[in-house]
Structures are given as C-alpha cells and as structure tokens.
C-alpha cells in the first residue's frame, strides 16, 4: 500500500519518521492512514461491508 510519502533510510527509524522538519506532521498522517487501514481490516474480519 503506497502512502505517497518518500523518505531516505536515515529519515525512518523504528516505525517513525525522524530527522525532518515535517516529521511530526508525517507521523500524524501515517498514523491516520494506519488507523483507517486497521478499521477496514477489522470490518472485513467482522463481516461488515462499510468501514468508514
């Protein structure tokens, strides 16, 4: 799954963006993407069709 975020290896550490001025913003964006993805997966497991 692509997020559209491009990082250098030195900007990614232990699952978070580091060493960038916009690291906090990018981490927040990535977290919201993960929350939405987990909701979709959980709804699929539960047999629901709409996860929004």
PDB file with one MODEL, atoms N, CA, C and O in Angstrom:
MODEL        1
ATOM      1  N   UNK A   1       0.848  -1.170   0.000  1.00  0.00           N
ATOM      2  CA  UNK A   1       0.000   0.000   0.000  1.00  0.00           C
ATOM      3  C   UNK A   1       0.897   1.238   0.000  1.00  0.00           C
ATOM      4  O   UNK A   1       1.743   1.399   0.880  1.00  0.00           O
ATOM      5  N   UNK A   2       0.713   2.083  -0.962  1.00  0.00           N
ATOM      6  CA  UNK A   2       1.529   3.294  -1.060  1.00  0.00           C
ATOM      7  C   UNK A   2       0.890   4.438  -0.284  1.00  0.00           C
ATOM      8  O   UNK A   2      -0.325   4.633  -0.323  1.00  0.00           O
ATOM      9  N   UNK A   3       1.729   5.189   0.420  1.00  0.00           N
ATOM     10  CA  UNK A   3       1.255   6.368   1.145  1.00  0.00           C
ATOM     11  C   UNK A   3       1.571   7.650   0.390  1.00  0.00           C
ATOM     12  O   UNK A   3       1.040   8.711   0.716  1.00  0.00           O
ATOM     13  N   UNK A   4       2.429   7.556  -0.612  1.00  0.00           N
ATOM     14  CA  UNK A   4       2.857   8.731  -1.344  1.00  0.00           C
ATOM     15  C   UNK A   4       3.962   9.508  -0.641  1.00  0.00           C
ATOM     16  O   UNK A   4       4.391  10.555  -1.127  1.00  0.00           O
ATOM     17  N   UNK A   5       4.421   9.006   0.492  1.00  0.00           N
ATOM     18  CA  UNK A   5       5.476   9.668   1.254  1.00  0.00           C
ATOM     19  C   UNK A   5       6.808   9.029   0.890  1.00  0.00           C
ATOM     20  O   UNK A   5       6.955   7.807   0.932  1.00  0.00           O
ATOM     21  N   UNK A   6       7.764   9.856   0.537  1.00  0.00           N
ATOM     22  CA  UNK A   6       9.094   9.357   0.181  1.00  0.00           C
ATOM     23  C   UNK A   6      10.093   9.791   1.242  1.00  0.00           C
ATOM     24  O   UNK A   6      10.171  10.964   1.607  1.00  0.00           O
ATOM     25  N   UNK A   7      10.848   8.824   1.725  1.00  0.00           N
ATOM     26  CA  UNK A   7      11.835   9.082   2.770  1.00  0.00           C
ATOM     27  C   UNK A   7      13.168   8.463   2.406  1.00  0.00           C
ATOM     28  O   UNK A   7      13.236   7.497   1.646  1.00  0.00           O
ATOM     29  N   UNK A   8      14.207   9.021   2.948  1.00  0.00           N
ATOM     30  CA  UNK A   8      15.527   8.411   2.867  1.00  0.00           C
ATOM     31  C   UNK A   8      15.653   7.431   4.031  1.00  0.00           C
ATOM     32  O   UNK A   8      14.967   7.594   5.040  1.00  0.00           O
ATOM     33  N   UNK A   9      16.507   6.425   3.918  1.00  0.00           N
ATOM     34  CA  UNK A   9      16.667   5.472   5.029  1.00  0.00           C
ATOM     35  C   UNK A   9      16.984   6.146   6.364  1.00  0.00           C
ATOM     36  O   UNK A   9      16.521   5.688   7.409  1.00  0.00           O
ATOM     37  N   UNK A  10      17.760   7.218   6.342  1.00  0.00           N
ATOM     38  CA  UNK A  10      18.114   7.904   7.586  1.00  0.00           C
ATOM     39  C   UNK A  10      16.938   8.673   8.189  1.00  0.00           C
ATOM     40  O   UNK A  10      17.025   9.151   9.320  1.00  0.00           O
ATOM     41  N   UNK A  11      15.832   8.795   7.435  1.00  0.00           N
ATOM     42  CA  UNK A  11      14.655   9.509   7.918  1.00  0.00           C
ATOM     43  C   UNK A  11      13.591   8.571   8.491  1.00  0.00           C
ATOM     44  O   UNK A  11      12.511   9.023   8.871  1.00  0.00           O
ATOM     45  N   UNK A  12      13.881   7.288   8.557  1.00  0.00           N
ATOM     46  CA  UNK A  12      12.936   6.283   9.050  1.00  0.00           C
ATOM     47  C   UNK A  12      13.622   5.481  10.142  1.00  0.00           C
ATOM     48  O   UNK A  12      14.662   4.867   9.904  1.00  0.00           O
ATOM     49  N   UNK A  13      13.046   5.481  11.337  1.00  0.00           N
ATOM     50  CA  UNK A  13      13.665   4.779  12.457  1.00  0.00           C
ATOM     51  C   UNK A  13      12.583   4.208  13.359  1.00  0.00           C
ATOM     52  O   UNK A  13      11.723   4.935  13.856  1.00  0.00           O
ATOM     53  N   UNK A  14      12.635   2.903  13.562  1.00  0.00           N
ATOM     54  CA  UNK A  14      11.698   2.205  14.451  1.00  0.00           C
ATOM     55  C   UNK A  14      10.230   2.542  14.171  1.00  0.00           C
ATOM     56  O   UNK A  14       9.439   2.739  15.093  1.00  0.00           O
ATOM     57  N   UNK A  15       9.887   2.605  12.892  1.00  0.00           N
ATOM     58  CA  UNK A  15       8.497   2.812  12.506  1.00  0.00           C
ATOM     59  C   UNK A  15       8.023   4.249  12.547  1.00  0.00           C
ATOM     60  O   UNK A  15       6.819   4.495  12.474  1.00  0.00           O
ATOM     61  N   UNK A  16       8.930   5.206  12.661  1.00  0.00           N
ATOM     62  CA  UNK A  16       8.532   6.609  12.643  1.00  0.00           C
ATOM     63  C   UNK A  16       9.482   7.430  11.777  1.00  0.00           C
ATOM     64  O   UNK A  16      10.628   7.053  11.532  1.00  0.00           O
ATOM     65  N   UNK A  17       8.962   8.561  11.326  1.00  0.00           N
ATOM     66  CA  UNK A  17       9.767   9.496  10.546  1.00  0.00           C
ATOM     67  C   UNK A  17      10.586  10.335  11.517  1.00  0.00           C
ATOM     68  O   UNK A  17      10.060  10.834  12.512  1.00  0.00           O
ATOM     69  N   UNK A  18      11.874  10.487  11.227  1.00  0.00           N
ATOM     70  CA  UNK A  18      12.790  11.270  12.060  1.00  0.00           C
ATOM     71  C   UNK A  18      13.685  12.126  11.168  1.00  0.00           C
ATOM     72  O   UNK A  18      13.721  11.945   9.951  1.00  0.00           O
ATOM     73  N   UNK A  19      14.391  13.043  11.776  1.00  0.00           N
ATOM     74  CA  UNK A  19      15.396  13.851  11.087  1.00  0.00           C
ATOM     75  C   UNK A  19      14.837  14.672   9.927  1.00  0.00           C
ATOM     76  O   UNK A  19      15.512  14.874   8.918  1.00  0.00           O
ATOM     77  N   UNK A  20      13.599  15.144  10.079  1.00  0.00           N
ATOM     78  CA  UNK A  20      12.977  16.018   9.077  1.00  0.00           C
ATOM     79  C   UNK A  20      12.180  17.082   9.808  1.00  0.00           C
ATOM     80  O   UNK A  20      11.639  16.833  10.885  1.00  0.00           O
ATOM     81  N   UNK A  21      12.110  18.263   9.226  1.00  0.00           N
ATOM     82  CA  UNK A  21      11.329  19.328   9.839  1.00  0.00           C
ATOM     83  C   UNK A  21       9.846  18.982   9.912  1.00  0.00           C
ATOM     84  O   UNK A  21       9.150  19.414  10.830  1.00  0.00           O
ATOM     85  N   UNK A  22       9.363  18.204   8.947  1.00  0.00           N
ATOM     86  CA  UNK A  22       7.949  17.838   8.904  1.00  0.00           C
ATOM     87  C   UNK A  22       7.678  16.446   9.480  1.00  0.00           C
ATOM     88  O   UNK A  22       6.647  15.846   9.177  1.00  0.00           O
ATOM     89  N   UNK A  23       8.582  15.931  10.299  1.00  0.00           N
ATOM     90  CA  UNK A  23       8.445  14.571  10.851  1.00  0.00           C
ATOM     91  C   UNK A  23       7.155  14.407  11.646  1.00  0.00           C
ATOM     92  O   UNK A  23       6.459  13.404  11.485  1.00  0.00           O
ATOM     93  N   UNK A  24       6.825  15.364  12.494  1.00  0.00           N
ATOM     94  CA  UNK A  24       5.614  15.242  13.318  1.00  0.00           C
ATOM     95  C   UNK A  24       4.368  15.187  12.438  1.00  0.00           C
ATOM     96  O   UNK A  24       3.466  14.385  12.682  1.00  0.00           O
ATOM     97  N   UNK A  25       4.319  16.028  11.429  1.00  0.00           N
ATOM     98  CA  UNK A  25       3.174  16.040  10.507  1.00  0.00           C
ATOM     99  C   UNK A  25       3.074  14.723   9.740  1.00  0.00           C
ATOM    100  O   UNK A  25       1.984  14.170   9.593  1.00  0.00           O
ATOM    101  N   UNK A  26       4.204  14.225   9.253  1.00  0.00           N
ATOM    102  CA  UNK A  26       4.196  12.969   8.503  1.00  0.00           C
ATOM    103  C   UNK A  26       3.812  11.794   9.400  1.00  0.00           C
ATOM    104  O   UNK A  26       3.071  10.909   8.971  1.00  0.00           O
ATOM    105  N   UNK A  27       4.304  11.774  10.634  1.00  0.00           N
ATOM    106  CA  UNK A  27       3.945  10.699  11.554  1.00  0.00           C
ATOM    107  C   UNK A  27       2.447  10.719  11.861  1.00  0.00           C
ATOM    108  O   UNK A  27       1.819   9.667  11.981  1.00  0.00           O
ATOM    109  N   UNK A  28       1.885  11.908  11.986  1.00  0.00           N
ATOM    110  CA  UNK A  28       0.443  12.028  12.216  1.00  0.00           C
ATOM    111  C   UNK A  28      -0.341  11.504  11.014  1.00  0.00           C
ATOM    112  O   UNK A  28      -1.334  10.794  11.174  1.00  0.00           O
ATOM    113  N   UNK A  29       0.108  11.855   9.820  1.00  0.00           N
ATOM    114  CA  UNK A  29      -0.538  11.383   8.599  1.00  0.00           C
ATOM    115  C   UNK A  29      -0.442   9.859   8.494  1.00  0.00           C
ATOM    116  O   UNK A  29      -1.432   9.190   8.200  1.00  0.00           O
ATOM    117  N   UNK A  30       0.745   9.320   8.735  1.00  0.00           N
ATOM    118  CA  UNK A  30       0.921   7.869   8.673  1.00  0.00           C
ATOM    119  C   UNK A  30       0.069   7.162   9.717  1.00  0.00           C
ATOM    120  O   UNK A  30      -0.484   6.095   9.450  1.00  0.00           O
ATOM    121  N   UNK A  31      -0.039   7.745  10.896  1.00  0.00           N
ATOM    122  CA  UNK A  31      -0.868   7.152  11.936  1.00  0.00           C
ATOM    123  C   UNK A  31      -2.334   7.125  11.509  1.00  0.00           C
ATOM    124  O   UNK A  31      -3.019   6.124  11.722  1.00  0.00           O
ATOM    125  N   UNK A  32      -2.818   8.200  10.913  1.00  0.00           N
ATOM    126  CA  UNK A  32      -4.220   8.214  10.486  1.00  0.00           C
ATOM    127  C   UNK A  32      -4.471   7.203   9.366  1.00  0.00           C
ATOM    128  O   UNK A  32      -5.535   6.584   9.317  1.00  0.00           O
ATOM    129  N   UNK A  33      -3.506   7.033   8.477  1.00  0.00           N
ATOM    130  CA  UNK A  33      -3.633   6.019   7.421  1.00  0.00           C
ATOM    131  C   UNK A  33      -3.704   4.632   8.045  1.00  0.00           C
ATOM    132  O   UNK A  33      -4.520   3.807   7.634  1.00  0.00           O
ATOM    133  N   UNK A  34      -2.855   4.372   9.034  1.00  0.00           N
ATOM    134  CA  UNK A  34      -2.860   3.063   9.702  1.00  0.00           C
ATOM    135  C   UNK A  34      -4.173   2.812  10.440  1.00  0.00           C
ATOM    136  O   UNK A  34      -4.690   1.695  10.414  1.00  0.00           O
ATOM    137  N   UNK A  35      -4.713   3.831  11.092  1.00  0.00           N
ATOM    138  CA  UNK A  35      -5.990   3.677  11.800  1.00  0.00           C
ATOM    139  C   UNK A  35      -7.089   3.305  10.812  1.00  0.00           C
ATOM    140  O   UNK A  35      -7.875   2.392  11.067  1.00  0.00           O
ATOM    141  N   UNK A  36      -7.145   4.012   9.683  1.00  0.00           N
ATOM    142  CA  UNK A  36      -8.167   3.699   8.669  1.00  0.00           C
ATOM    143  C   UNK A  36      -7.981   2.296   8.105  1.00  0.00           C
ATOM    144  O   UNK A  36      -8.958   1.574   7.906  1.00  0.00           O
ATOM    145  N   UNK A  37      -6.731   1.903   7.846  1.00  0.00           N
ATOM    146  CA  UNK A  37      -6.463   0.568   7.312  1.00  0.00           C
ATOM    147  C   UNK A  37      -6.879  -0.510   8.312  1.00  0.00           C
ATOM    148  O   UNK A  37      -7.454  -1.528   7.929  1.00  0.00           O
ATOM    149  N   UNK A  38      -6.588  -0.283   9.589  1.00  0.00           N
ATOM    150  CA  UNK A  38      -6.988  -1.260  10.611  1.00  0.00           C
ATOM    151  C   UNK A  38      -8.503  -1.380  10.701  1.00  0.00           C
ATOM    152  O   UNK A  38      -9.030  -2.477  10.888  1.00  0.00           O
ATOM    153  N   UNK A  39      -9.214  -0.249  10.570  1.00  0.00           N
ATOM    154  CA  UNK A  39     -10.679  -0.285  10.595  1.00  0.00           C
ATOM    155  C   UNK A  39     -11.220  -1.128   9.448  1.00  0.00           C
ATOM    156  O   UNK A  39     -12.146  -1.918   9.630  1.00  0.00           O
ATOM    157  N   UNK A  40     -10.638  -0.956   8.267  1.00  0.00           N
ATOM    158  CA  UNK A  40     -11.068  -1.731   7.106  1.00  0.00           C
ATOM    159  C   UNK A  40     -10.824  -3.220   7.343  1.00  0.00           C
ATOM    160  O   UNK A  40     -11.712  -4.042   7.118  1.00  0.00           O
ATOM    161  N   UNK A  41      -9.635  -3.559   7.791  1.00  0.00           N
ATOM    162  CA  UNK A  41      -9.306  -4.965   8.044  1.00  0.00           C
ATOM    163  C   UNK A  41     -10.217  -5.540   9.121  1.00  0.00           C
ATOM    164  O   UNK A  41     -10.736  -6.645   8.968  1.00  0.00           O
ATOM    165  N   UNK A  42     -10.414  -4.804  10.204  1.00  0.00           N
ATOM    166  CA  UNK A  42     -11.284  -5.299  11.277  1.00  0.00           C
ATOM    167  C   UNK A  42     -12.713  -5.483  10.797  1.00  0.00           C
ATOM    168  O   UNK A  42     -13.369  -6.453  11.177  1.00  0.00           O
ATOM    169  N   UNK A  43     -13.205  -4.572   9.970  1.00  0.00           N
ATOM    170  CA  UNK A  43     -14.568  -4.723   9.465  1.00  0.00           C
ATOM    171  C   UNK A  43     -14.674  -5.927   8.536  1.00  0.00           C
ATOM    172  O   UNK A  43     -15.706  -6.598   8.501  1.00  0.00           O
ATOM    173  N   UNK A  44     -13.617  -6.201   7.787  1.00  0.00           N
ATOM    174  CA  UNK A  44     -13.619  -7.380   6.923  1.00  0.00           C
ATOM    175  C   UNK A  44     -13.641  -8.650   7.770  1.00  0.00           C
ATOM    176  O   UNK A  44     -14.341  -9.607   7.439  1.00  0.00           O
ATOM    177  N   UNK A  45     -12.895  -8.660   8.834  1.00  0.00           N
ATOM    178  CA  UNK A  45     -12.866  -9.819   9.728  1.00  0.00           C
ATOM    179  C   UNK A  45     -14.231 -10.018  10.380  1.00  0.00           C
ATOM    180  O   UNK A  45     -14.688 -11.147  10.555  1.00  0.00           O
ATOM    181  N   UNK A  46     -14.877  -8.903  10.738  1.00  0.00           N
ATOM    182  CA  UNK A  46     -16.192  -8.960  11.391  1.00  0.00           C
ATOM    183  C   UNK A  46     -17.330  -9.209  10.404  1.00  0.00           C
ATOM    184  O   UNK A  46     -18.465  -9.439  10.820  1.00  0.00           O
ATOM    185  N   UNK A  47     -17.043  -9.166   9.113  1.00  0.00           N
ATOM    186  CA  UNK A  47     -18.047  -9.422   8.096  1.00  0.00           C
ATOM    187  C   UNK A  47     -18.854  -8.207   7.704  1.00  0.00           C
ATOM    188  O   UNK A  47     -19.886  -8.348   7.049  1.00  0.00           O
ATOM    189  N   UNK A  48     -18.422  -7.022   8.081  1.00  0.00           N
ATOM    190  CA  UNK A  48     -19.120  -5.797   7.706  1.00  0.00           C
ATOM    191  C   UNK A  48     -18.633  -5.358   6.324  1.00  0.00           C
ATOM    192  O   UNK A  48     -17.545  -5.737   5.892  1.00  0.00           O
ATOM    193  N   UNK A  49     -19.453  -4.551   5.633  1.00  0.00           N
ATOM    194  CA  UNK A  49     -19.071  -4.137   4.288  1.00  0.00           C
ATOM    195  C   UNK A  49     -18.572  -2.701   4.231  1.00  0.00           C
ATOM    196  O   UNK A  49     -17.782  -2.376   3.345  1.00  0.00           O
ATOM    197  N   UNK A  50     -19.002  -1.820   5.144  1.00  0.00           N
ATOM    198  CA  UNK A  50     -18.598  -0.418   5.088  1.00  0.00           C
ATOM    199  C   UNK A  50     -17.789  -0.069   6.338  1.00  0.00           C
ATOM    200  O   UNK A  50     -18.311  -0.109   7.452  1.00  0.00           O
ATOM    201  N   UNK A  51     -16.503   0.275   6.147  1.00  0.00           N
ATOM    202  CA  UNK A  51     -15.610   0.513   7.293  1.00  0.00           C
ATOM    203  C   UNK A  51     -15.373   1.985   7.567  1.00  0.00           C
ATOM    204  O   UNK A  51     -14.586   2.318   8.452  1.00  0.00           O
ATOM    205  N   UNK A  52     -16.021   2.871   6.844  1.00  0.00           N
ATOM    206  CA  UNK A  52     -15.775   4.294   7.055  1.00  0.00           C
ATOM    207  C   UNK A  52     -16.443   4.731   8.311  1.00  0.00           C
ATOM    208  O   UNK A  52     -16.362   5.903   8.679  1.00  0.00           O
TER     209      UNK A  52
ENDMDL
END
